[in-house]
Amino acid sequence: MSLRLDSIEIKGLKCYEDSGVIPFHDLTVFIGENDAGKSTIFDAIEYFFNNQQPLIYDYREGVDRIEIKCVFSVPENIEELESFIIDNKITILKVFPKNEAIIIEVIGNVFIDNDLNIFHEMDATSLKGLLTRLGLDSQSNQGLRKASLQEYITEQNPAQEECDIAIPWNKVNRYIPIFQRYSSSDYGNPTSTIRKTLELVYRESFYETDGDGNEILKTSFNGLQTEIETSLNSKLETQLLLHIQKYKPEIVSITGNYEIDFTRGLSFSGLNIDNGTGRPSTLENMGDGSKKKVFLSILEWDSEINIGNGSTRNIIRGYDEPDAHLHYHAQREMFYIIKDLAEDVDSNIQSIICTHALTMIDRAPAKCINHVIKTDDKSKIQFLETDDDDDISEFLNQVSAISGFKNSNIFYEKCFLLVEGEGEENALPIMYKKYTNRSLIEDGVILINLQTNGQWSNALKFLNKNKKDSTVLFLDADTQYPGSNSRVTQEKLEGVGFDGTYLGTNCFFIGDKEFEDVFTDSQYTRLCNTHFIKHDSSAWLENDFLMIREESKFSESLKIMLSRCCRKSIGKPEISFQIAHLLTKDDIEVIDPIKNLFDKIEEIIS
């Protein structure tokens, strides 16, 4: 039985003055610029889980202690840690004072009557005195006295308080996950990666599981070395071979070079490879391309072993820039191997990825991404919040399939422009380019058409919660009218959390009723005599467009008129696209809603 990491807080370590709470999931992805502090999170985890001491230059300037606090979820009750479990969580703080011993504390509930916290260590005289003070029989031996006190605690439930309690590391260490770190050098060194997997197999050979699901050391090691050798040979010569042959079918057989010494542990130096040429080879003799293929096969093999091993001890795997030097397809394949292992219900592995690769970022669940941002030598973590709203959670689970949204957009772009209609979607990028001499993409603006977005309501909830100040809406004026049948109305916007103040500053309404009616009869006449020639070659007149202005839906009447007179199907997106090309910057500047929209976008991105 093992704890599972829920969150970590870092203080005083390198770029982290105070990180705040950093959430962890089955799969957690850290993104950010170079030197932002992604790898420092791995350092913190390594210091905490592997009981290492930070180096002198790890301490921030002017700081004489580093604090790392981890919160774990407890899958089942652990009797030894019962007094430290609060709401199925256990919180452990490690303090690393400069040049002093490590301090380990657990946040737990203790009895206000301190004698009840320490009665297990009391001698007979003290224990009798405590029983007398509580009005209990003194009992005839220590076992009965302790049992009597335990019964008193169970029945009377004496008052408790929450506080930090010093605790020896060996009391919690057996329940703490194992941390394995993969650096960029490992990805080009398959031998190192195989060694990490074999070390776990070797370690687990010394343990068995008790009736409560806890790992305990075997009582006898008789025949254990032979058992380990048989297990290692099978995993290498049969299991690993099959995975390698998937990428390198010419390889006939493999054997491992390893030594087992119970005093020094497992020593693995590599594989002997028979590739059918009659000349033995090794992994180190392979070219870089072959090594990368073998590395993928090793990840698949490792997943198979870890899912099937039945171990109750959790493992945290940290992959630092696994995308380094891999082509697109290999990045994608590696990501899914790591993700599938972390999310498998039978897996005991949590995976952490630090990456720059959009291939990985855009495939990860958005709620699992932590964005590391460094400002003035201080790093902070930005992540997407849901406030336990099921609609926002559903949106984040499906974000990669939703039009206009990608994880990389959410974290890296500066502004979200929401429209309702294909006409606006086609026209605004062209008009923005003419107005600013830059494209929306250049300025980090994401254009999202809510009309073609099946998740529009959840998308709005999400943006209101996480990106409200960088979101602008551009809607037809008739969306404000009572009884509007538009998908996005002012009432619906208020219903998902956009208040009146926001709608006054970040929401722009266009036309008497809609986007298409804002353009003049003269502009439509110029457009149609250039791009939508009548079938009889007669000229378009301004009066043609004036006559349909009074109809209930100008854009619909315009589309029908152009299609009929040109004898071909003409849609609103094409009309908007062409009129945007026709307009000049001067034309755009006199259309107040569009000018005000673009000015607001420039204010946001600057």
C-alpha positions as MATLAB code, in Angstrom:
seq = 'MSLRLDSIEIKGLKCYEDSGVIPFHDLTVFIGENDAGKSTIFDAIEYFFNNQQPLIYDYREGVDRIEIKCVFSVPENIEELESFIIDNKITILKVFPKNEAIIIEVIGNVFIDNDLNIFHEMDATSLKGLLTRLGLDSQSNQGLRKASLQEYITEQNPAQEECDIAIPWNKVNRYIPIFQRYSSSDYGNPTSTIRKTLELVYRESFYETDGDGNEILKTSFNGLQTEIETSLNSKLETQLLLHIQKYKPEIVSITGNYEIDFTRGLSFSGLNIDNGTGRPSTLENMGDGSKKKVFLSILEWDSEINIGNGSTRNIIRGYDEPDAHLHYHAQREMFYIIKDLAEDVDSNIQSIICTHALTMIDRAPAKCINHVIKTDDKSKIQFLETDDDDDISEFLNQVSAISGFKNSNIFYEKCFLLVEGEGEENALPIMYKKYTNRSLIEDGVILINLQTNGQWSNALKFLNKNKKDSTVLFLDADTQYPGSNSRVTQEKLEGVGFDGTYLGTNCFFIGDKEFEDVFTDSQYTRLCNTHFIKHDSSAWLENDFLMIREESKFSESLKIMLSRCCRKSIGKPEISFQIAHLLTKDDIEVIDPIKNLFDKIEEIIS';
ca = [
       0.000    0.000    0.000;
       1.495    3.308   -1.063;
       0.687    7.010   -1.002;
      -0.066    8.921   -4.207;
       1.255   12.433   -4.810;
      -1.470   15.106   -5.047;
       0.509   18.327   -4.807;
       3.815   19.906   -3.880;
       4.884   23.328   -2.579;
       8.463   24.620   -2.881;
      10.040   27.484   -0.949;
      13.588   28.814   -1.147;
      14.839   26.497   -3.916;
      16.546   28.258   -6.838;
      13.873   30.243   -8.717;
      11.065   29.289   -6.313;
      10.673   31.839   -3.554;
       7.216   30.332   -2.957;
       5.733   28.178   -5.700;
       2.258   27.986   -4.232;
       0.398   24.687   -4.606;
       1.494   22.696   -7.680;
      -1.112   20.001   -8.510;
      -0.180   16.509   -9.689;
      -2.270   13.924  -11.523;
      -1.724   10.442  -12.958;
      -0.104   12.323  -15.842;
       1.264   15.815  -15.205;
       2.849   17.953  -17.924;
       5.040   20.974  -17.185;
       5.514   23.519  -19.965;
       7.359   26.829  -20.102;
      10.335   28.679  -21.510;
      13.913   27.474  -21.117;
      15.282   28.247  -17.644;
      11.777   28.940  -16.307;
      12.130   26.348  -13.540;
      10.669   23.115  -14.927;
      13.702   20.969  -14.117;
      13.924   22.546  -10.650;
      10.614   20.851   -9.836;
      12.310   17.526  -10.584;
      15.173   18.586   -8.296;
      12.680   19.262   -5.502;
      11.003   15.878   -5.974;
      14.398   14.171   -5.980;
      15.435   15.904   -2.729;
      12.154   14.940   -1.085;
      11.668   11.349   -2.246;
      15.270   10.201   -2.544;
      16.271   11.884    0.714;
      19.054   13.892   -0.910;
      20.571   17.091    0.444;
      20.388   20.245   -1.719;
      23.655   21.785   -2.863;
      24.751   25.141   -1.501;
      23.908   26.967   -4.744;
      20.360   25.558   -4.675;
      19.418   28.003   -1.923;
      17.985   31.324   -3.079;
      20.078   34.361   -2.284;
      19.423   35.478    1.282;
      17.616   32.227    2.152;
      19.014   29.748    4.676;
      16.392   27.010    4.370;
      14.521   25.153    1.653;
      11.032   23.802    2.341;
       9.306   21.118    0.266;
       5.787   20.132    1.265;
       4.011   17.179   -0.354;
       0.347   16.262    0.013;
      -0.537   12.628   -0.661;
      -3.852   10.861   -1.073;
      -4.226    7.725    1.024;
      -6.008    4.931   -0.890;
      -6.797    2.942    2.254;
      -6.277    3.448    5.939;
      -2.663    2.905    7.021;
      -2.758    2.108   10.725;
       0.807    3.283   11.387;
      -0.018    6.720    9.934;
      -3.630    6.919   11.111;
      -3.117    9.943   13.364;
      -1.685   11.917   10.412;
      -4.497   11.230    7.934;
      -6.899   14.156    7.519;
      -9.714   13.864    4.928;
      -7.900   10.908    3.343;
      -4.787   13.049    2.845;
      -1.409   13.113    4.529;
       0.858   16.170    4.415;
       4.616   15.810    4.881;
       7.012   18.752    5.130;
      10.750   18.443    4.632;
      12.907   21.360    5.717;
      16.529   21.614    4.571;
      18.316   24.195    6.767;
      21.631   25.260    5.269;
      24.480   23.196    6.808;
      22.133   21.481    9.275;
      20.229   18.207    9.536;
      17.012   17.699    7.574;
      13.793   18.310    9.532;
      10.764   16.122    8.706;
       7.308   17.016    9.956;
       3.832   15.642    9.349;
       0.707   17.713    9.717;
      -1.594   15.631   11.871;
      -4.155   15.575   14.646;
      -2.830   15.211   18.173;
      -4.631   14.921   21.473;
      -4.686   18.107   23.508;
      -3.888   15.855   26.479;
      -0.323   15.058   25.376;
      -0.104   11.940   27.588;
      -2.547   10.262   25.184;
      -0.098   10.868   22.310;
       2.820    9.203   24.073;
       1.252    6.503   26.244;
       2.748    3.729   24.033;
       6.240    4.817   25.191;
       5.379    5.252   28.901;
       6.855    3.068   31.624;
       4.626    1.167   34.038;
       4.581    3.891   36.731;
       3.627    6.679   34.296;
       1.002    4.527   32.614;
      -0.631    3.650   35.955;
      -0.691    7.334   36.875;
      -2.402    8.215   33.564;
      -5.034    5.499   34.034;
      -5.736    6.729   37.580;
      -6.047   10.350   36.362;
      -8.586    9.272   33.750;
     -10.572    7.246   36.326;
      -9.627    3.882   34.799;
      -8.460    0.671   36.488;
      -4.661    0.423   36.737;
      -4.603   -3.133   35.248;
      -2.063   -5.863   35.995;
       0.393   -5.493   33.098;
       1.531   -3.085   30.396;
      -0.361   -4.814   27.606;
      -3.688   -4.504   29.411;
      -2.949   -0.895   30.426;
      -2.303    0.121   26.798;
      -5.371   -1.777   25.600;
      -7.465   -0.002   28.221;
      -6.202    3.396   27.077;
      -6.825    2.554   23.419;
     -10.383    1.559   24.293;
     -10.813    4.838   26.204;
      -9.643    6.828   23.152;
     -11.990    4.921   20.830;
     -15.032    5.357   23.068;
     -14.451    8.856   24.485;
     -12.906   10.505   21.379;
     -10.823   13.016   23.408;
     -10.321   16.527   21.986;
      -7.666   16.898   19.287;
      -5.913   19.746   17.461;
      -4.010   19.986   14.172;
      -0.275   20.714   14.353;
       3.144   19.939   12.853;
       4.640   16.788   14.315;
       8.299   15.797   13.969;
       8.623   12.271   12.607;
      11.546   10.000   11.649;
      11.887    9.444    7.899;
      11.910    5.666    8.254;
       8.375    5.786    9.673;
       6.932    7.168    6.412;
       9.553    6.170    3.841;
       8.109    2.690    3.207;
       4.830    4.272    2.074;
       6.371    7.040   -0.041;
       6.494    6.496   -3.846;
       9.805    5.726   -5.532;
      11.037    8.542   -7.795;
      12.869    7.787  -11.040;
      14.230   10.619  -13.152;
      14.910   10.367  -16.878;
      17.117   13.124  -18.267;
      17.808   13.948  -21.913;
      20.985   11.834  -21.778;
      18.913    8.706  -21.010;
      16.921    8.920  -24.244;
      20.030    8.336  -26.336;
      21.332    5.724  -23.900;
      19.023    2.664  -23.957;
      21.305    0.809  -21.515;
      20.595    3.414  -18.826;
      16.843    3.088  -19.367;
      16.925   -0.727  -19.201;
      18.987   -0.471  -16.005;
      16.253    1.638  -14.322;
      13.586   -0.946  -15.104;
      15.741   -3.890  -13.989;
      16.600   -2.101  -10.734;
      12.883   -1.989   -9.887;
      12.479   -5.675  -10.743;
      15.539   -6.472   -8.589;
      14.265   -4.402   -5.668;
      10.803   -5.960   -5.713;
      12.328   -9.452   -5.529;
      13.242   -8.790   -1.876;
       9.690   -7.908   -0.804;
       6.348   -9.588   -0.416;
       2.906   -8.259    0.482;
       1.292   -8.794    3.876;
      -2.406   -9.285    4.539;
      -3.013   -5.534    4.654;
      -1.397   -4.943    1.260;
       1.812   -3.495    2.705;
       5.262   -4.288    1.366;
       7.394   -6.238    3.832;
      10.889   -7.675    3.513;
      11.015  -11.421    2.853;
      12.033  -13.462    5.889;
      14.329  -15.765    3.890;
      16.597  -15.129    0.900;
      17.334  -18.824    0.242;
      17.361  -19.433   -3.512;
      16.579  -15.766   -4.145;
      19.592  -15.120   -6.398;
      18.583  -17.931   -8.764;
      15.001  -16.656   -8.708;
      16.168  -13.128   -9.618;
      18.406  -14.368  -12.442;
      15.547  -16.410  -13.924;
      13.229  -13.408  -13.741;
      15.748  -10.995  -15.306;
      16.623  -13.404  -18.113;
      12.961  -13.918  -18.957;
      12.232  -10.213  -18.987;
      15.217   -9.464  -21.220;
      15.512  -12.472  -23.502;
      11.794  -12.988  -24.130;
       9.742   -9.889  -23.259;
      12.183   -7.158  -24.282;
      13.242   -9.058  -27.413;
       9.666   -9.115  -28.706;
       9.350   -5.351  -28.315;
      12.725   -4.651  -29.944;
      11.877   -6.913  -32.891;
       8.803   -4.759  -33.531;
      11.158   -1.911  -34.515;
      14.269   -3.947  -35.436;
      13.043   -7.272  -36.876;
      16.564   -8.279  -37.931;
      17.603   -8.846  -34.293;
      17.535  -12.586  -33.520;
      18.285  -12.699  -29.790;
      19.524  -10.630  -26.847;
      21.160  -11.468  -23.506;
      21.940   -9.249  -20.563;
      25.313   -8.469  -19.001;
      24.621   -8.140  -15.292;
      25.964   -9.186  -11.921;
      24.044   -9.723   -8.690;
      25.685   -9.040   -5.344;
      23.377   -8.658   -2.360;
      25.823   -6.281   -0.681;
      26.283   -3.988   -3.692;
      23.035   -4.555   -5.570;
      22.429   -5.121   -9.278;
      25.099   -4.137  -11.800;
      23.880   -3.986  -15.420;
      26.326   -3.052  -18.179;
      24.347   -3.672  -21.357;
      22.932   -6.157  -23.863;
      24.629   -8.653  -26.145;
      22.784   -8.541  -29.474;
      22.669  -11.179  -32.195;
      21.458   -9.477  -35.352;
      21.844  -12.542  -37.562;
      25.144  -11.477  -39.159;
      27.308  -13.753  -37.051;
      28.993  -10.746  -35.453;
      27.853   -9.923  -31.872;
      26.836   -6.337  -31.281;
      25.724   -4.002  -28.465;
      23.284   -1.134  -28.086;
      26.175    1.314  -28.007;
      27.215    0.244  -31.519;
      23.841    1.216  -32.975;
      23.299    4.454  -34.868;
      21.288    7.282  -33.295;
      18.178    6.418  -35.318;
      18.275    2.804  -34.188;
      18.821    3.847  -30.564;
      15.693    5.993  -30.652;
      13.651    3.097  -32.028;
      15.033    0.806  -29.336;
      14.224    3.411  -26.681;
      10.545    3.320  -27.721;
      10.588   -0.477  -27.495;
      12.103   -0.244  -24.003;
       9.300    2.100  -22.877;
       6.711   -0.382  -24.146;
       8.510   -3.239  -22.376;
       8.746   -1.220  -19.174;
       4.993   -0.503  -19.317;
       4.210   -4.186  -19.723;
       6.369   -5.097  -16.720;
       5.005   -2.397  -14.423;
       1.367   -3.059  -15.207;
       1.818   -6.777  -14.586;
       4.057   -6.747  -11.540;
       1.322   -6.429   -8.898;
       3.482   -4.144   -6.746;
       1.700   -1.990   -4.172;
       4.510    0.592   -4.052;
       3.783    3.589   -6.263;
       6.413    4.971   -8.627;
       6.779    8.532   -9.893;
       8.531    8.811  -13.248;
       9.966   12.176  -14.258;
      10.714   12.593  -17.977;
      12.768   15.742  -18.603;
      12.313   16.841  -22.236;
      11.662   13.369  -23.674;
      10.992   15.033  -27.049;
      14.673   16.022  -27.429;
      16.062   14.988  -30.827;
      12.962   12.944  -31.723;
      11.005   13.471  -34.929;
       7.264   14.190  -34.875;
       6.016   10.588  -35.083;
       8.458    9.363  -32.433;
       7.405   12.208  -30.092;
       3.771   11.239  -30.540;
       4.447    7.550  -30.000;
       6.557    8.201  -26.895;
       3.889   10.476  -25.425;
       1.138    7.884  -25.763;
       3.289    5.152  -24.227;
       3.952    7.373  -21.182;
       0.319    8.568  -20.983;
      -1.241    5.112  -21.358;
       0.969    3.685  -18.630;
       0.077    6.500  -16.224;
      -3.657    6.236  -16.890;
      -3.941    2.434  -16.879;
      -6.135    1.380  -13.952;
      -3.692   -1.417  -13.090;
      -0.638    0.841  -13.171;
       1.177    2.022  -10.052;
       2.996    4.793  -11.939;
       2.479    8.548  -11.971;
       4.222   10.218  -14.901;
       5.594   13.759  -15.068;
       6.718   15.276  -18.365;
       8.667   18.510  -18.867;
       8.404   19.453  -22.530;
       8.450   22.163  -25.197;
       6.959   19.895  -27.885;
       3.538   20.995  -29.136;
       3.058   17.353  -30.184;
       2.949   16.416  -26.500;
       1.372   19.600  -25.126;
      -1.640   19.445  -27.437;
      -2.244   15.742  -26.725;
      -2.183   15.990  -22.938;
      -5.413   16.488  -20.961;
      -5.569   20.275  -20.483;
      -6.333   19.964  -16.769;
      -3.036   18.096  -16.307;
      -0.837   20.903  -17.668;
       1.142   23.209  -15.363;
       2.625   26.296  -17.024;
       5.880   27.479  -15.397;
       6.277   31.256  -15.728;
       9.410   33.090  -14.586;
       9.383   36.828  -13.869;
      12.210   38.755  -12.189;
      13.993   35.567  -11.080;
      10.849   34.169   -9.450;
       8.886   31.267  -10.904;
       5.187   30.599  -10.462;
       2.897   27.859  -11.713;
      -0.229   28.612  -13.743;
      -2.800   25.871  -14.181;
      -6.412   25.768  -15.304;
      -9.050   25.968  -12.608;
     -12.445   24.278  -12.658;
     -13.811   24.980   -9.142;
     -15.212   21.435   -9.390;
     -17.572   22.584  -12.162;
     -18.458   19.460  -14.173;
     -19.072   21.486  -17.349;
     -15.599   23.036  -17.254;
     -14.069   19.642  -16.473;
     -15.900   18.148  -19.468;
     -14.624   20.972  -21.673;
     -11.021   20.417  -20.546;
     -11.320   16.670  -21.160;
     -12.382   17.335  -24.758;
     -10.458   20.523  -25.503;
      -8.217   18.989  -28.171;
     -11.281   18.066  -30.234;
     -12.955   21.477  -30.000;
     -12.660   23.927  -32.885;
     -10.285   26.786  -32.140;
      -8.916   25.375  -28.909;
      -5.607   23.664  -28.328;
      -3.667   23.354  -25.098;
      -0.832   25.386  -26.590;
      -3.336   28.151  -27.506;
      -4.765   28.233  -23.998;
      -1.399   28.616  -22.288;
       0.669   30.555  -24.795;
      -1.635   32.885  -26.763;
      -2.545   36.370  -25.566;
      -6.158   36.934  -26.547;
      -9.317   34.946  -27.363;
     -11.709   36.524  -29.885;
     -15.116   34.849  -29.830;
     -17.564   35.365  -32.691;
     -20.861   33.758  -33.642;
     -20.931   33.216  -37.370;
     -18.846   32.108  -40.312;
     -19.060   35.567  -41.864;
     -17.215   37.139  -38.944;
     -14.810   34.195  -38.839;
     -13.867   34.806  -42.483;
     -13.824   38.612  -42.485;
     -12.211   39.683  -39.218;
      -8.716   38.224  -39.845;
      -8.501   40.144  -43.144;
      -9.818   43.366  -41.630;
      -7.494   43.087  -38.618;
      -4.495   42.725  -40.928;
      -5.509   45.875  -42.795;
      -6.132   47.813  -39.581;
      -2.947   46.838  -37.692;
      -0.654   45.626  -40.494;
      -0.266   42.395  -38.484;
      -2.171   39.130  -38.528;
      -4.213   37.732  -35.637;
      -1.779   34.811  -35.477;
       1.235   37.136  -35.309;
      -0.358   38.945  -32.363;
      -1.271   35.757  -30.493;
      -5.024   36.134  -31.010;
      -7.152   32.980  -31.267;
     -10.405   33.365  -33.222;
     -13.171   30.978  -32.133;
     -16.527   30.633  -33.866;
     -19.066   29.686  -31.211;
     -21.650   28.846  -33.889;
     -19.637   25.826  -35.039;
     -18.514   24.887  -31.530;
     -20.638   22.198  -29.898;
     -19.009   22.987  -26.532;
     -19.630   26.754  -26.727;
     -21.343   27.027  -23.322;
     -18.622   25.083  -21.496;
     -15.966   27.010  -23.456;
     -17.453   30.291  -22.218;
     -17.529   28.995  -18.638;
     -13.902   27.966  -18.922;
     -12.768   31.300  -20.391;
     -14.721   33.246  -17.778;
     -12.933   31.287  -15.035;
      -9.398   31.227  -16.461;
      -8.986   33.805  -19.258;
     -11.648   36.426  -18.624;
      -9.411   39.494  -18.979;
      -7.979   38.240  -22.279;
     -11.324   37.272  -23.854;
     -13.402   39.530  -26.138;
     -16.763   38.780  -27.728;
     -18.000   40.118  -31.077;
     -21.717   39.483  -31.551;
     -24.601   40.535  -33.753;
     -26.616   43.381  -32.233;
     -29.815   41.328  -32.274;
     -28.366   38.977  -29.656;
     -29.319   41.709  -27.138;
     -32.960   41.839  -28.237;
     -35.627   40.140  -26.106;
     -36.658   36.806  -27.575;
     -33.517   36.442  -29.698;
     -33.074   32.893  -30.979;
     -29.327   33.330  -31.220;
     -27.166   30.695  -29.560;
     -25.216   33.330  -27.604;
     -27.341   36.043  -25.988;
     -26.579   38.559  -23.271;
     -28.804   36.571  -20.921;
     -26.877   33.356  -21.650;
     -23.544   35.117  -21.215;
     -24.639   36.381  -17.812;
     -25.794   32.840  -17.031;
     -22.270   31.430  -17.454;
     -20.694   34.183  -15.345;
     -19.940   37.172  -17.584;
     -21.220   40.108  -15.543;
     -22.619   43.412  -16.814;
     -19.339   45.275  -16.301;
     -17.460   42.773  -18.444;
     -20.100   42.914  -21.167;
     -19.682   46.670  -21.234;
     -15.907   46.576  -21.723;
     -15.115   43.344  -23.557;
     -18.253   42.626  -25.594;
     -18.879   44.399  -28.912;
     -22.175   44.363  -30.807;
     -22.275   44.949  -34.569;
     -24.914   46.245  -37.014;
     -28.542   47.231  -36.649;
     -29.204   43.525  -36.249;
     -26.195   41.635  -37.601;
     -22.644   41.831  -38.932;
     -23.600   41.925  -42.630;
     -25.898   44.942  -42.386;
     -23.120   47.285  -41.189;
     -21.665   47.663  -44.679;
     -23.100   50.372  -46.951;
     -25.114   49.935  -50.135;
     -22.256   51.617  -51.989;
     -19.747   49.056  -50.664;
     -21.997   46.144  -51.631;
     -22.516   47.631  -55.086;
     -18.745   47.902  -55.655;
     -18.245   44.375  -54.364;
     -20.920   42.698  -56.467;
     -20.040   44.472  -59.704;
     -16.514   43.086  -59.223;
     -17.003   39.606  -57.737;
     -20.678   38.610  -58.160;
     -21.567   39.384  -61.768;
     -25.232   38.936  -62.721;
     -25.944   36.176  -65.227;
     -27.363   38.772  -67.683;
     -24.298   41.033  -67.154;
     -26.433   43.960  -66.013;
     -24.945   46.213  -63.346;
     -25.775   46.080  -59.691;
     -27.289   49.294  -58.301;
     -27.296   50.655  -54.754;
     -31.078   50.445  -54.801;
     -30.838   46.630  -55.163;
     -29.410   46.468  -51.665;
     -31.517   49.254  -50.189;
     -34.668   47.305  -51.114;
     -33.743   44.308  -48.947;
     -32.639   46.336  -45.912;
     -36.123   46.206  -44.401;
     -36.371   42.434  -44.580;
     -36.198   40.541  -41.277;
     -32.746   39.070  -41.970;
     -30.652   41.179  -44.336;
     -27.851   38.596  -44.678;
     -30.272   35.839  -45.654;
     -32.022   38.048  -48.226;
     -28.640   39.141  -49.605;
     -27.502   35.553  -50.053;
     -30.738   34.588  -51.837;
     -30.631   37.628  -54.126;
     -26.994   37.068  -55.155;
     -27.509   33.341  -55.726;
     -30.606   33.976  -57.856;
     -29.095   36.743  -59.977;
     -25.740   34.953  -60.454;
     -27.378   31.549  -60.942;
     -24.996   29.835  -58.557;
     -24.926   29.129  -54.853;
     -23.350   31.975  -52.901;
     -23.027   31.729  -49.133;
     -22.602   34.299  -46.375;
     -18.985   33.257  -45.613;
     -17.960   34.007  -49.223;
     -19.724   37.377  -49.206;
     -18.011   38.409  -45.937;
     -14.631   37.188  -47.164;
     -14.867   39.242  -50.358;
     -16.124   42.440  -48.720;
     -13.314   42.279  -46.177;
     -10.851   42.232  -49.065;
     -12.657   45.191  -50.664;
     -12.485   47.459  -47.602;
      -9.579   49.827  -46.911;
      -8.205   50.782  -43.521;
     -10.102   54.068  -43.783;
     -13.358   52.136  -44.364;
     -12.710   50.002  -41.279;
     -11.869   52.960  -39.033;
     -15.357   54.445  -39.456;
     -17.116   51.223  -38.404;
     -17.056   51.909  -34.664;
     -17.758   48.396  -33.303;
     -14.957   46.882  -35.401;
     -12.518   49.705  -34.635;
     -13.313   49.473  -30.914;
     -12.899   45.678  -31.002;
      -9.472   45.900  -32.618;
      -8.368   48.638  -30.209;
      -9.411   46.448  -27.274;
      -7.448   43.506  -28.682;
      -4.350   45.719  -29.022;
      -4.822   46.852  -25.410;
      -4.961   43.224  -24.232;
      -1.936   41.978  -26.177;
       0.208   44.935  -25.143;
];
